[in-house]
Amino acid sequence: MLPASLRPEQFDGYPPLAKQLAVSHIALLRQLPLSFLPSLLKQVIDYDYMFPAERKSIEHELAQLASLPANGLKEWFHPFEELSLSSGLENYDWINQPAQFVEQQSAHLWSTHQLDAFSKAATDYGNRLNATITPEPLPVRRLGIAIVGQGVSSYEQPLFRNLRKHGTYFGHVNPDGGLDQLLQAAAQRAEAHPIPYAHWYVDGGLPANHTPQLTRVSYDQLQPMREALLKNIQAELQRPGMGPEELRTHLARLVPSDLGVRTPGDQVLDRFQMKVLTEGSGTQIFSTTFAQWTTREALRRAQPLTLLVRFAPRQRQRPMNELLSDRRESPQQDPIGSLVDADMAAYYHWINQQRLPGADQSTFLVWFEGHSRALVVAPTLPRGTESSSEMDLGKLLAMALD
């Protein structure tokens, strides 16, 4: 079937808000080429589980396309119309399985030497769409906080080397009560600007305290889901013909209830946590990888105003088969290796934060937990310098946000 033949009842399998969105734009969807439409439906079908920033993005895309005159729409999508698809793809259930269609389309385009043309068409489309976006002013300066080195008693090697040229290094910070001060500052921002999913606390272990104002994601609290996923992966690997591509497709089809989430909760956050575990490499078994990937995805998808991530010690490296199958309650920890991982992850945290609107006014703080070393990147502080000032974490953060 081709898009021109779309009917409203064909979206009955979509979640309620996604169905409403698709049906309300069905006149537009009928005009889009098959080589493009399933990629758009792949986003629409997940609309119910999106963060507000993601919903706003897909709503803007649909509104922008609907506003184009017929000749403008043809100009935007002419490169996609030029692509040749097989009859098998045309007969595929691309309405209800858009993600699987996109995978098969990629294989077809590669085998028919059309992948470069598709990539160029997609890039040009993205550039056109981005040119129509006017960033809204933020209600408060964006803030990122990374806390690294939990459990490390002594470490004399330099830290934050990748960030030093971008900010001010503080070597005499009073660490007493530092964690509570930073969490309190994050909670206060959430109370002052109570926007859904705008203020996050990600912990690579067990959360330090109760912070109901913040959207919380914790490696330790997701242990039941992580163990259920590892059992699921082990069972699938025993199936004949199961390879990496087949396993990836299987994981993409999982829903939270497949991993033991039975009670009604926050369906948006539940789906996000499941995606972190099923799409991230190593997020199921390494707490530092989990914290880094969660931070990356939260910034990319939710675009929070506040994001505090605290890294915890991860287990030591072992052969992958052993890591996947081992059920020991207390695996051996590697605090120093975790600090090295987290130091680099803090740099990536800052990079990903800089990709969001308001980057020139954003603030980033990284602290070696329990110690006197910290670094701040802020528009109010000089770059590539060191400070001998003595203050606690609360005052340092307040100064950076002033």
N, C-alpha and C positions, 0 to 999 in steps of 0.2 A: 504494500500500500504506500502511496505517496502522500505528502503532507496536505495537498489540495483536497483530499478526501476525508480529512479529520472530522469527527463528530463528537459532540460534548460527552456522550455516554462512554466514549472510549477512555475517558479519564476517571471512571468510577473506581478504579483500583488505587488511585492516588490518595494520600492522606487528605483530610478535609480542606485545610487551607491551601494545599498545593493544587487540589482539584479546582477550587474556586479561582485561583490565580490563572490556571491554564484555560479554563472555560471562558473567563472574562477576556482573554486575549486570543481566543481561537481564530478570529478573523486574521490576526497577524501571523499566527503559527502556520496557517494554511498557505501563506505566501513565501515561507522560508524554504530553502533547498534541503533535501534530505541529508546532504553531506554536512550540514550545519545544525539542523534542528535537534537531533538527539543530544548533542553536547549542551544545548540550552535546556532541554528537558531533564537532563541529568542534574541540573541545579534546581529546577522547578520541583521535581519530585521530592527533594529533601527540604523544601521550604519550611515545613512544620518544625524541623529540627535545626533550623539556622538561628544564629545570633542576630540581634537587631541590625548590626552593621551589614551582615550578609543579606538579610532581607531587603534592606534599603538598596543595596547594590543591584540585586536582580530586578527589583521594582523599577529602578532607574533605567536599566537596560531595556526592559520591555516597553516602558513609556517612551524612551528615546526612539526605539525602532517603530513604535506605533505612530510617532509624530512625523516620520519621514514620508514625503510624497512618493508616489509609485515609482517615479524615475530615480529618486534618491535611494529607495530600497533596492532597486535593481542594480544601481551602481555599487552599493555596499557589498552585495552578495553575488555579483557576477563571477568573481574568481571561484566561489564555491560551486556555482552552477556549471562551471567548465569541467569539474571533476567527474569522472565516470565511475559509477558504482555497479556492483554485480546484482543480478536478479535475486540472489540469495539474501543480500543485504536489504533489498527493497521489500522482500517478503518476511523479514525478521520482525519480531514484536518489539520494535524500537520505542513504542509508546510506553510500555510497562517495564522494559528492560533497557533503558537508554545507556547505562554504564557498560553493559555487556556488548551492546551494539557498537559503542565507541571503540572498545577493544578490538572487535572484529574488523571494524572499518580501518583501524590503524594497520592491522596486518594486511588487509587488501590494498591499501594505498602504498604500503612498502613494497609488496610483491609486484605491483603494477607501475612502480617508479613514479608515483604521484605524491609521495609524502612531502617532498620539498615544496611543491606547489601548494599543498594544503597548509604547511607550516607558514608559508609567506602570506597566504590568505588570512590565516588566523591572527598572525602578527599585525597585519594591516588593519584588520577589524578591531583588534584590541586597542590599537593606537587611535583609531577614529572614535571609539567609544570613550576612551580616557580623556580625549580632548573636549568631550561634552560635560565632564564632571567639574563642578565648582565646589571645592572643599568647604564645609561649614566650619565656622569658628568654634574652637573647643571651649567648653565652660571652665576648664582649668588646665593648667600646664600638664602635659603628659609626664608621668613618673615611672621609672623602672628601678627596681631594687634587686640586687643579687647578693645573697649571703652564701659564702663559700667556706669550706674547710672545717665543717663540723667534725669534732672528734680528734682534730690534729692538735697536739700539745705544743709542738715546735716545728717551725719550717723557716729556714734561713735564706732560701733561694728567693730571688726577686718575684714579685707578683704583679699582675695587671700590666705587663709590659706592652701588650697591644693597645691598651687604652691610655697609657700615660701621655702620649703626645696629643690626646684629645681633651684632657682634663687636668685636674689638680690632685696630686697625691698627698695624702695626709698620713704621717707616720707616728702621730702621738695622740690618737683618738682614745678616749676612755671607753673601754669595752663593757663596763658594768651596766647591766640592764639594757644592753644595746638591742637585743632581739625584741624585747617587749616595746621599746621605744619606736622601733621601725614598724612593728605591727600596729601599734596604737596610731601612728601617723597615717598608715594606710586605711585603718578603720575610720578615722576622723574624716578623711577625704571622701570615703563612701557615704558617711552620714551627711556631709555637706552637699554632696552631689549624688543622690540616690537614683542612679541610672542602672537599669538591669544589665548585668554582665560587664559593667564598666570598671570594676575593682576586684582584682584577683589575688589570691594567695595560693601558690603552688609549693608543695613540700615533697622533697624526695624521700621523706620518712613519715613520721607521725606528726600531725600539726602541733605546733607549740602550745597553742591555747585556743579557746573558743572565740572565734571572730565571725559571728553571724552576718555582719555587714558585708563580708567579702565572699566572692565566689571561690570556693575552696576545692582543690584537687590534690589528693594525697596518694603517694605510692603505697604506703602501708595500708591505708583504708581500702584500697582497691585489690588487696591480696586475694579475696575470693574470686573476683573477676579474672585476675591474672592467672590463677591456678586453673580455673575452668577453661581459659583460652589455651593454655599449654596442653591440657588433656585433650582438647579438641584438635589441636595441631598434631599431637602424637597419633591420635586415632586416624586422622586423614592421611598422614604419611604412610600408614600401613595399607592404604587402599591401592589396588593395582592401577597403574597409569597415573598416579598422582605425582606431578612435578611442580616446579616453582610457579609456573604460570597458572596451573590449575588450582594450586593452593591459594594464590593471591585472589583468584576469582571467588573461591569459596569464602575466604575471609571478608571480601567486600560485600558478601550477601548476608553476613551475620547481623543480627539485631541484639540489643541488650538482653532480651529474655533468653537467647541462646546461651548466654554466659551467666545465667543465674539471677539476673535482675528481675524479680517477680513483683515486688511491691511498687505501686504507682509512686513516681517521684518527679524530678525535674527531667522531662524527656529530652530537652535540649542538651542539658549537661550530661545526662546518661549516655546519649548518643555520641557526644564529643569525647567522653572518656573511653568509650569503646573504640572509636576511630583512632585515638592515640595508641591504644594497645594493638589494634589490628593493622594499622598502616605504618607505624613506626618500627624501625629495625632495632631490636634490642630493648624496647621500652618495657617488655614483659619481664625482663630478668636483670636489668641494670638500672638502679635508681637514678644515677646521674643522667643516663640517656633518657629516661622517662621525664625527668624534670626539664631537661633541655628541649625535648620534642614538644612537651606540653606548653612550654613558654613560647616556642616558635609558632605553634598552631593557634594559641590564644591570641597572640599579636596579629597573626595573619587573618584570622577569622572574626574574632570579637573586637579587635582594635581597642583594648581597654585603656582607660585613663590612668589606671594604677595597676601595676603588676609587680608583686613581690614574690620572688622565687628563692627558696632555701634548699640548698643541696645537702644531701645526707651521704654517709659512706655507702659505697656500692660493694657488692661481693667481688672477690678476686676473679681475674680472668681464668677460665678453664675451657677445655674443648667444648664446642657448641652442643654436641649431642649430650654431653654430661650436664651442661647447663639446662637444657630443655627437659631432661628426664629426671634430674636430681630433685628429691623432695625433702632434703635435710631442713630442719627447722631453723638452724642458725648457721648459714654459710659463712666462711671466713671473710672478714671485711678488709678493705684496702683503703684506709683513710687518706694516705698520701696520694695514691693514684687518683682517688676521688677529687682531691683538691686540685690536682693538675687538670683533670677533666672539667671541673667546675670553673676554673680560671678561664679556660678557653670558651666555655659555654657562656660566661658572663659577657665576653666580647661579642659573641654572636647575638646575645640578647640585645645589646646596644645597637648592633648593626640592623637587626630586624625592627627595632623601635624607630630607628632613623628613617625607615621606609614609609612610615605612617604620616598622615597630615600633622602639621605643627611640629615637625622635627627640629626646626631651628630654635624653638623655644622649650624643647623637652629637657628633662633632667634625668640623669642616671647615676646611681650610687652602687658601688660594690664594696663589700666589707668582708674581711677575713674574720670569721666568727670567733669571738672570745679573745681577739687580739687587737692590737692598736693600729692596724693598717687598713686604710680605706682609700677609695678614689672616687671623685665626683666629676662628672661631665655636666656642665650647666652653662647657659648663656651668660650668667652673672660671674663666672669664675674664669680665670686665665687658663690657657692651654699649655701643656707641656711643662708645668711647674710643680714644685714641692712646697708644702706649707709645714711650718713647725708649730702651728697653733695647736693648743690643747683644748679639746671640748668633747662632749659626749655625742653619741650618734644622733640623738634628738635635735640638739642644737646645730650639728653639722647639716642635717637634712633641712632644717628650717632656714639656715643661711643659704643653702643651695636653691631653695624655692622662693626666696625673697625677691 
